[in-house]
Amino acid sequence: MLKIEGVSASYGKSPVLDSINMSIGPGESVTLLGRNGVGKSTLLRTIVGLHPVSQGSITFLGKDVTQSPSYLRARKGIGYVPQGRGIFPHLTVEENLRLGTAASEKKGGSGKEDIPNHIFELFPVLRRVSQRKGGVLSGGEQQQLAIARAMVSKPKLLILDEPTEGIQPSIVQQIEETLIEVRTQLKIGILLVEQYLDFAWSIGDKFYVMRRGQIVATGNPREADPSSVHHLLSV
Ligand SMILES: Nc1ncnc2c1ncn2[C@@H]1O[C@H](COP(=O)(O)OP(=O)(O)OP(=O)(O)O)[C@@H](O)[C@H]1O
């Protein structure tokens, strides 16, 4: 579904990504691990079209999207939940969700469409707080809103940048259960950047470890030895 081949990127003259190769099959769940500053968020930003690549290609559903603007990638089915959530604090939960419909390909993106029912089934708490402003929600509720907003446009691949950052453990578990449902019931692929290894392990079909802009290991969490991954993440 997503293929990244030889992707490099930089900030000015500083190289950040160095010949990254990665693939995600339909409905597959992939976690990207790595210490702070190794380039994980930058890689996600190149996939969604918010940062240019200097070399290599990104193919989504068989089409080269390397040069496509981010709104077209969203319409093709790439949903994105950025680090820090990126919700609109002064808009209500419902308004935030309606903005998510603007990325939808079929509806033409007027933003006036109904919020699909399955969103409130996946995130029951959002129905209860639908008229509250995004900014007054708890951290966990804001994260659920950010994920729900990306889901409104019915993505085929959902990309999440550290969804558990700054969230209390009980809510982490809720988010984990929601993502498992997204994958198993809705058959949506997931690419997840995560520092919290247990969470990454329970969700992923495949993992990649990044170090200094390169992929240094990949494997299946069910077969890999977690201690060797711990080691890679600690050196
Ligand atoms: N806008 C920017 N301009 C210049 N350098 C940047 C910019 N954004 C990130 N960097 C640098 O690029 C490198 C990779 O950053 P990136 O945010 O992709 O890493 P990360 O692995 O996601 O880290 P974290 O886990 O802390 O979010 C870091 O050295 C960072 O300082």
The ligand as a Tripos MOL2 file, in Angstrom:
@<TRIPOS>MOLECULE
LIG
   31    33     1     0     0
SMALL
NO_CHARGES

@<TRIPOS>ATOM
      1 N1         12.2000   22.5760   11.2910 N.pl3     1 LIG1
      2 C1         13.4400   22.1080   11.5340 C.ar      1 LIG1
      3 N2         14.5420   22.7990   11.1650 N.ar      1 LIG1
      4 C2         15.7900   22.3290   11.3860 C.ar      1 LIG1
      5 N3         16.0490   21.1520   11.9790 N.ar      1 LIG1
      6 C3         15.0020   20.4090   12.3740 C.ar      1 LIG1
      7 C4         13.6380   20.8460   12.1700 C.ar      1 LIG1
      8 N4         12.8060   19.8870   12.6550 N.ar      1 LIG1
      9 C5         13.6030   18.9070   13.1450 C.ar      1 LIG1
     10 N5         14.9070   19.2260   12.9760 N.ar      1 LIG1
     11 C6         16.0690   18.3990   13.3550 C.3       1 LIG1
     12 O1         16.0240   17.2240   12.5800 O.3       1 LIG1
     13 C7         16.3810   16.0830   13.3810 C.3       1 LIG1
     14 C8         15.2710   15.0520   13.3420 C.3       1 LIG1
     15 O2         14.1110   15.5950   13.9730 O.3       1 LIG1
     16 P1         12.7460   14.7670   14.0930 P.3       1 LIG1
     17 O3         11.7640   15.6600   14.7970 O.co2     1 LIG1
     18 O4         12.3880   14.2390   12.7740 O.co2     1 LIG1
     19 O5         13.2000   13.5710   15.0430 O.3       1 LIG1
     20 P2         12.3160   12.5570   15.8970 P.3       1 LIG1
     21 O6         13.0090   11.2530   15.7980 O.co2     1 LIG1
     22 O7         10.9060   12.6370   15.4830 O.co2     1 LIG1
     23 O8         12.4820   13.1250   17.3550 O.3       1 LIG1
     24 P3         11.4200   13.1850   18.5820 P.3       1 LIG1
     25 O9         11.2070   11.7810   19.0140 O.co2     1 LIG1
     26 O10        12.1280   14.0140   19.5850 O.co2     1 LIG1
     27 O11        10.1800   13.8390   18.0500 O.co2     1 LIG1
     28 C9         16.6880   16.6250   14.7660 C.3       1 LIG1
     29 O12        18.0750   16.8140   14.8760 O.3       1 LIG1
     30 C10        15.9580   17.9420   14.8040 C.3       1 LIG1
     31 O13        16.6060   18.8520   15.6550 O.3       1 LIG1
@<TRIPOS>BOND
     1     1     2 1
     2     2     3 ar
     3     2     7 ar
     4     3     4 ar
     5     4     5 ar
     6     5     6 ar
     7     6     7 ar
     8     6    10 ar
     9     7     8 ar
    10     8     9 ar
    11     9    10 ar
    12    10    11 1
    13    11    12 1
    14    11    30 1
    15    12    13 1
    16    13    14 1
    17    13    28 1
    18    14    15 1
    19    15    16 1
    20    16    17 2
    21    16    18 1
    22    16    19 1
    23    19    20 1
    24    20    21 2
    25    20    22 1
    26    20    23 1
    27    23    24 1
    28    24    25 2
    29    24    26 1
    30    24    27 1
    31    28    29 1
    32    28    30 1
    33    30    31 1
@<TRIPOS>SUBSTRUCTURE
     1 LIG1         1 GROUP 0 **** ****
